[in-house]
Amino acid sequence: MSNFPFKTLLSTVLMSLSAVTACATDNTKGGDEPMSRNQSLQGTSWWVEDIGGKGVIDMSHTTIEFIDNDSVAGDSGCNRYFGSVEIGDSEIGFGMLAGTRKACAPALMDQESKFYQAMGKVVSWEIAETGLLYLRDAEAVSLIRASQIEQ
């Protein structure tokens, strides 16, 4: 008994899968959200919806405002902050962030601390087709997800 038809069928299926795989483009990074590169962060403001996959406290008003390609400001949920930022096509790096020093509820202070820690690890940015901003670490893990504040 010959395996010829089976081998031919298997070979055809594998070649088809290879062709589909070779032609497919992965337009996602660390998730299922398609990315858009035709936007700039300069002059935009964002509501932070998620920090480290743990969400944020409702009504905490954590924001990121990209003043220009060199400076950033916003609200950490407890205090106002400002600092430097370098923005490339997909790369981003935040400098030291300075802020006001008022005390808030312990949960807000904890969230603020996690926000600053996440911002210090961010190395890339992407805007999804949904319009959401994803700030990612070196392993392409989403550290911060934010929605744009309409101006």
Residue pairs with C-beta under 8 A, 6 or more apart in sequence:
27 34
27 35
28 34
28 35
29 35
29 124
29 126
29 134
29 136
29 140
30 134
30 136
30 139
30 140
30 141
30 142
31 134
31 142
33 126
33 128
33 129
33 130
33 132
33 134
34 128
34 129
35 126
35 127
35 128
35 129
36 126
36 127
36 128
36 129
37 89
37 90
37 126
37 127
39 127
41 66
41 69
41 87
41 92
41 125
41 133
42 66
42 68
42 69
42 87
43 66
43 67
43 68
44 65
44 66
44 148
44 149
45 63
45 64
45 65
45 66
45 74
45 148
45 149
45 151
46 63
46 64
46 65
46 133
46 146
46 147
46 148
46 149
47 61
47 62
47 63
47 146
47 147
47 148
47 149
48 56
48 62
48 63
48 64
48 77
48 115
48 144
48 145
48 146
49 55
49 56
49 132
49 145
49 146
49 147
50 56
50 142
50 144
50 145
50 146
51 62
51 111
51 114
51 115
51 118
51 143
51 144
52 114
52 118
52 143
52 144
53 142
54 114
56 62
56 77
56 111
57 77
57 107
57 108
57 111
60 77
60 78
60 108
60 111
61 75
61 77
62 74
62 75
62 76
62 77
62 111
62 112
62 115
63 74
63 75
63 149
64 72
64 74
64 133
64 144
64 146
65 72
65 73
65 74
66 72
66 85
66 87
67 73
69 85
69 86
69 87
70 84
70 85
70 86
71 82
71 83
71 84
71 85
72 82
72 83
72 84
72 85
72 94
72 97
73 80
73 81
73 82
73 83
74 80
74 81
75 81
76 99
76 111
76 112
76 115
76 116
77 104
77 108
77 111
77 112
77 115
78 102
78 103
78 104
78 108
78 109
78 111
78 112
79 99
79 100
79 101
79 102
79 104
79 112
80 99
80 100
81 97
81 98
81 99
81 100
81 116
82 97
82 98
82 99
83 94
83 95
83 96
83 97
83 98
84 94
84 95
84 96
85 92
85 93
85 94
85 95
86 92
86 93
86 95
87 125
90 124
90 125
90 126
91 123
91 124
91 125
92 122
92 123
92 124
92 125
92 135
93 122
93 123
94 119
94 120
94 122
97 116
97 119
103 109
104 112
115 144
118 135
118 143
118 144
119 135
119 143
119 144
121 137
121 138
121 143
122 135
122 136
122 137
122 143
122 144
123 136
123 137
123 138
124 135
124 136
124 140
125 133
125 134
125 135
125 136
126 133
126 134
126 136
127 133
127 134
128 134
131 147
131 148
132 145
132 146
132 147
133 144
133 145
133 146
133 147
133 148
134 142
134 144
134 145
135 142
135 143
135 144
135 145
135 146
136 142
136 143
137 143
